[in-house]
Amino acid sequence: MPNYDYECETCGKRFEFFQSMKDEKLTTCPATICDKQGKVRRLLGKGGGIIFKGGGFYQTDYRSESYQSGAKKESESAKPTSAPASEGKSSPPSASASSE
């Protein structure tokens, strides 16, 4: 449930009010804020920053340093060693027999 920003048009005080999205917006200033209970208007809020927490959401983006170094070592050891393919090996004799 979000906090909404309101401003009392009578006393000029600004306040936040915690309410459900389904609730109707306030029309009068609460008695705890203003004795006159003047008319209020809801202000446009900046909104809060989105924080993604928990497992399963881009979990590879925020891995620990030890995990990243272990993964790097594992990927390096999985690479095959490259040896020159044509050195020291003779090709089989050609099977083309010509009859004269």
C-alpha positions as CSV (number, residue, x, y, z in Angstrom):
1,M,0.0,0.0,0.0
2,P,1.5,3.3,-1.0
3,N,1.9,6.6,0.8
4,Y,0.1,9.5,-0.9
5,D,1.2,13.2,-0.5
6,Y,-1.5,15.7,0.3
7,E,-1.5,19.5,0.9
8,C,-4.1,21.3,2.9
9,E,-5.4,24.3,1.0
10,T,-6.5,26.0,4.2
11,C,-3.4,25.8,6.4
12,G,-0.8,25.0,3.7
13,K,0.6,21.9,5.5
14,R,1.9,19.0,3.5
15,F,1.6,15.4,4.8
16,E,1.7,11.8,3.7
17,F,-1.2,9.5,4.2
18,F,-0.8,5.7,4.0
19,Q,-3.8,4.2,2.3
20,S,-4.8,1.4,-0.1
21,M,-4.9,2.0,-3.8
22,K,-8.6,1.1,-3.7
23,D,-9.5,3.8,-1.1
24,E,-11.0,7.1,-2.1
25,K,-8.6,10.0,-2.0
26,L,-8.9,12.3,1.0
27,T,-11.1,15.4,0.6
28,T,-10.6,17.1,4.0
29,C,-7.5,17.5,6.2
30,P,-7.4,15.1,9.1
31,A,-7.9,16.6,12.6
32,T,-4.5,15.5,13.7
33,I,-2.9,17.8,11.0
34,C,-5.2,20.8,10.8
35,D,-7.8,22.1,13.3
36,K,-9.8,23.7,10.5
37,Q,-10.1,20.5,8.5
38,G,-9.7,22.3,5.3
39,K,-9.9,21.0,1.8
40,V,-6.9,18.9,0.6
41,R,-5.5,18.1,-2.8
42,R,-3.4,15.1,-3.6
43,L,0.0,15.9,-5.0
44,L,1.9,14.1,-7.7
45,G,4.5,12.0,-6.0
46,K,7.9,11.1,-7.4
47,G,7.3,7.5,-6.5
48,G,9.7,5.2,-4.8
49,G,12.6,3.5,-6.4
50,I,12.0,-0.1,-7.3
51,I,14.1,-2.5,-5.4
52,F,14.2,-6.1,-6.6
53,K,15.0,-8.5,-3.8
54,G,14.8,-12.2,-3.4
55,G,15.9,-15.2,-5.3
56,G,15.1,-15.7,-8.9
57,F,15.2,-12.1,-10.3
58,Y,18.4,-11.4,-12.1
59,Q,20.2,-13.5,-9.6
60,T,23.3,-13.6,-11.8
61,D,23.6,-9.8,-11.7
62,Y,24.5,-9.6,-8.1
63,R,26.6,-12.6,-7.4
64,S,29.3,-12.4,-4.7
65,E,33.0,-12.0,-5.7
66,S,33.9,-15.5,-4.6
67,Y,31.2,-17.0,-6.8
68,Q,32.3,-14.9,-9.8
69,S,36.0,-15.9,-9.3
70,G,35.0,-19.6,-8.9
71,A,32.9,-19.5,-12.1
72,K,35.7,-17.9,-14.0
73,K,38.2,-20.6,-12.9
74,E,35.7,-23.3,-13.8
75,S,35.1,-21.9,-17.3
76,E,38.8,-21.6,-17.9
77,S,39.5,-25.2,-16.9
78,A,36.7,-26.5,-19.1
79,K,38.3,-25.0,-22.2
80,P,40.2,-27.7,-24.2
81,T,43.9,-27.1,-24.6
82,S,44.7,-26.2,-28.2
83,A,47.4,-28.3,-29.8
84,P,48.6,-27.7,-33.3
85,A,46.6,-30.1,-35.5
86,S,49.0,-30.6,-38.5
87,E,52.4,-30.8,-36.9
88,G,54.1,-34.2,-36.9
89,K,51.3,-36.0,-38.4
90,S,51.5,-37.5,-41.8
91,S,48.6,-37.8,-44.0
92,P,47.6,-41.2,-45.3
93,P,48.9,-42.1,-48.8
94,S,46.5,-41.2,-51.5
95,A,44.5,-44.1,-52.8
96,S,44.6,-43.0,-56.4
97,A,46.2,-45.8,-58.4
98,S,46.8,-45.1,-62.0
99,S,47.1,-47.9,-64.4
100,E,49.5,-47.4,-67.2
